[in-house]
C-alpha cells in the first residue's frame, strides 16, 4: 500500500486498528480458554478506543498538516494480514499478547518511519508525539495483560 498524504496514512492506521478489533473478536469466538477470551475482549475494546482517538486527532489536526505529501511511504496490506491471521482454539495468553505486539509494533513503526521522512520539523514532531502516545498505550496494555495473569 502506498500513501501520498498524511491524512491517507493516518486514516489507514485508524482502519487497521478497527481491523485488529475485528480480528480479536473473531479469535474470541474461536478460543477455548475463558482467560484468553477475556484478554481478547479487552484488546478488542482497546483497539476500538485507539481508532476513535486517532479519528478524533484527524478531525482536529490542522489541514496543512494532514495535506502534507510524502514520497515512497509504503506499507503492507495490514487489513489482509488481520483477515488472514489464525490461531488455534487452544491459543494461550502469551500467543495473543505476542500477536498483538507484532501487529501493534508494525503500525507504530509505520508512524515512526513517516516521522523520519517528514520534511517539516513541526510534522515530524506531531508524528513523534503520536508514536510516543502509542508506545505508552502499548505499555499500559501489556501491564494490564500481565495483571490479568495474576488474577
Secondary structure, 3 states (H helix, E strand, C coil): CEEEEHHHHHHHHHHHHHHHHHHHHHHHHHCCCHHHHHHHHHHHHHHHHHHHHHHHHHHHCCHHHHCCEEEEEECCCHHHHHHHCCCCCCCCHHHHHHHHHHHHHHHHHHHHHHHHCCCCHHHHHHHHHHHHHHHHHHHHHHHHHHHHHCC
